[in-house]
């Protein structure tokens, strides 16, 4: 491969990519995507990658700054891959995400919503309650790094704090790195996952704060390593879980049986979960998102609702408070078990849950033959095209589709509108991950 010429060159940024990089053109017309640049800016850039149809570069110097440019709060911005848009005014960030959604509707689905919903936002700092830190022992630096990957994913960013992670966790990164560095297994710990439910102070000795860390280790831990982890957990109020193998090997080290839970007070609900379960990253936005989804779905007391990709019952159980019956379907059997447990925990008898792979043939599933009035779905990035093609869609009078990937939502919207005769009545974006280019969205379809 030919060596990349890193000599700085001047470009005018005309647009923003879907992953938050500036778009410019070389004199020969070739596109170049520039990290750290905003539309309307003139910048000096240095090339970092070459492809057949576009080049990649990073901003070296901003010659003419856009009025929307702000100073990034984080000193690690541009090195750590956790955020791509801290240099962009927050109000402009969400509008850029809205533009991404609408462009996907037009380009992929060939549809447009009749109404654009106001962007849904919440706190933009200290919101991340779930994530994974990479761990790497760097012999040249004689230290262990704990953090997110750099923009070059081969490396772990050397960070002391993260402003998007909950402060109870982010403020402990140096101590966490020192903890691992002092362990005999420090070279055999590839990652640490964090998750938080309803957080207490946790600073008074051995009180559990509601924050849990799961330590992935590739070799058995010595007694001294286990003791160090317990001492760290007690000092900071963090539950410590160990993961020596697959998901089924995760077990508590301290306390013996910590309670992980988050509440949705609007619906008088408490959700119990395990340390590697999927929960929505942004607690404040999650409550607003559920309320918006229910408002759009307009559930009636006599309704029977189908909730696909139900997880722990994040939408299912709030719906159960308002309808005759709700059926949740989820592909991961462990989440289905805990959804059932959460229904019982909250005294909900009108919610039932089924385990089914929604990307496969569903003709043998009993719930596929049952009648429903409304449909809510919250699929993964791959979308819901397989299950939508199988469902008897004529029975529903409304569909609310919550999406974590605008391209798959646009594709599925095109199917519903062009091939099944539904109307895309409304759609909008939700800022589940502020300062990143991640686009969360929601859409309402009516017959």
Buried (B, 14 or more C-beta within 10 A) or exposed (E): EEEBEEEEBEBBBEBBBBEBBBBBBEEEEBBBBBBBBBBBBBBBBBBBEBEEEBBBBBBBEBEEBBEBBBEBBBEBBBBBBBBBBBBBBBEBBBBBBBBBBBBBBEEBBEBEBEEBBEBBBBEBBBBBBBBBBBBBBEEEEEBBBBBBBBBEEEBBBBBEBBBBBBEBBBBBBEEBBBBBBEBEBBBBBEBBBBBBBBBBEBEEEEEBBBBBBBBBBEEEBEEEBBEBBBEBBBBBBBBBBBBBEEEEEBEBBBBEEBEBBBBBEEBEBBBBBBBBBBBBBBBEBBBBBBBBBBEBBBBEEEBBBBBBBBBBBBBBBBBBBBBBBBBBBBBBEBBBEBBBBBBEBBEBEBBBBBBBBBBEEBEEBEBBEEEBBBBBBBBBEEBBBBBBEBBEBEBBBBBBBBBBBBBBBBBBBBBBBEEBEBBBBBBBBBBBBBBBBBBBBBBBBBB
